[in-house]
Amino acid sequence: GVRADLDAYDHMHAVRKIQHFVVEDLSNWYLRRSRRRFWGSETTDDKVAVYLTTHTALVTVALLMAPIAPFLSEEIYLNLTDGGVASVHLADFPVADEAAKDADLEERMGLVRDLVSLGRGVREKERLKVRQPLRAVYADGVLEGCIGPMTDLIKDELNVKEVVFLKDTSAYMDYQIKPNFKAAGPVFGKNMKDFAAALASMPAAETAGLAAAFSGGESAKESVTVLVNVGGRDVPVSAELVDIKVSAKEGFAVAMENGNFIIVDTSLDAELIQEGLAREFVSKVQQMRKAAGLEMMDRIEIFYSGDADVAAAVSGEGYGAYIARETLADRVAEDADAAADAADAFDLNGHETKIAIRKVV
């Protein structure tokens, strides 16, 4: 009975690990980030590399899942291999190549993904569509040396123009710090008023530093103490003795988790709004291409009708060239009669717009 329970636990643990790798690491991150590398018309070294990497990952997954999903793994394996081994169940079980691991790169990419996840959470909370460009996000300055060269990933994933690393967050966040009276009472006793006064008079930069020191996970909080001057003497203060509230200043939104934070500039100007309309326009056209059964490289013409804001965004002076490039369109034209052929009107960020596409033959 105990052995069976342990085997069941091991199987479920393995299934979850494989599932997380396939869904989060391979599909939602690597393959999605590499789409344009697959699309390249030329057989470059980069295109060969992305195909070989994907092939290796999928074959390895088939081998790993063989003891758990014998038939599905067999189908995947045979479709991906040249028949040198007749069955996934006759192939050697994979062994990790320790020399191929790059712990530093994995840590840096993990940080990037954590910040992206926080930023997406802010977007969702603030109801900012992912296709709406934003001006900037702000991250902890201590991370610049680690992930500075990877900021293009953050910009692309969060659809922002700039990633800024901050040494001082006080211009973007407000901190309110008070004693946790239940925990601090027994520690400070009659000196509680001095402790509360010391926290209240703390400069903004010091309050921010205290918040940063205590913003890690539970294990980090337990091990961190900060010296606070209480009644003329430095007293070690731990996270459970204080109550810290962090809020973003007007025009910004913040998310914090496990010692990391990201501040998002949520303000929109006319140019950002126009670009957001163009990106929504591209998305609708891509959906129409798919619904029409067009091949990936088929050229099209686009006809649309909308209000002045849509026309400004889609015009040649606006983002017409971008729209044409992204949708493989030879022409993007405002034509109410042709657009009337569209089955439905689309809502582009509150702007009703009709769109029709025509395959170029």
Phi, psi and omega in degrees: 000312181295317180298319180295320179296318179295319178298317179297319179296315180299319180297314180296321179297317179295317180301315182295321178296314180295316180299316180297318179298311184295314186283309188273307186284312185279304187281301187288342180244291188298307183293318179295320179290339187257009187305314183294333177292326177290327187283344186307134182285333180267147178273081181272168176300323180294318179294318177298319182297317183291325177292316181295320179296315180296318179298314179299317181297316183290320177296319179296320177298317178301318179294319181293324184271356183305317180292341186259320180232076190298323185279316179296318180295324178297316180298314181297313184297313182292328178288338185258351184243168186266011178086008178299324172245127192290341184206148176299333183277355174255353180278156177291141176291138185293145177238133183297138175267097185299327182292338182275351182286144176230089185299322180296314179296319180297320179295316181294318178293325176299319177297317178301314182294324177296316180294321178298318179297318178296317180296321178296322178299320178296314179304314181296316181296321181273000179058045175257112183300147183296336180274358176272112180296148176238161186288313187197157165235154184236135181232169182296129181301333181292345181272351187300316180295334183274313187240007180309314180291354184251014185293337177300327177296315181295316180300316182291315183293322182262359179055056178236156182278334188208144170245122184245132177261126188256138168268331180230119183265000188296337179285346186241339183229147174255138180239133175237122184235130180223161175292146167273093192301325181297318182275325186278335182307306180296335182280315187261337177054237183291348179268012182300320180297321178295321179295314179298320180293322179296319178292318182294328183268002182293130178301156184302320182295321179291321177299318178297319178296320178296317178298318180296320181296327184259012187267004179283187178290181184300320180295323179293318180300321182294333186261355185258132171230146180233137180280126178237133180283110180240112179062034176091002177226147180283125183240131177290127182240131179253169189301325185288349181272351183231158175239113184247127175245131181242131177220152180274149175287168182305131179091000180227160175220146186231148172225139181226142177195133175051042176086353178254152175217159171217136178248129183249128172282110187266359182284143182238131173256179185299321182293318178295319179297319179296317178296323177298320176298317180297319180294321177295322178300313178301316181301317180294319180296319179298321176297320179293321176302314182296316181296330181277356178073026180287147175287160186301324185260007178294135176273150182223168166244145182240133175236139184215162169218137181193186181280184185297325180294318178295315181300320179294323182287325188268346185290170177298327177286338179266248184244027180301316181295320178298315181298315180298318181294317184287332185252004183057049181258132175281336182210138173235107189231141173279115185209098185298321181294314180293322181291338179295343177289346181296140183292325185221156171269142181259150174261105177262090180051044178093001180249115180289128186219136174256138182225136172230145177237152180222129180289136177276124182251000000 
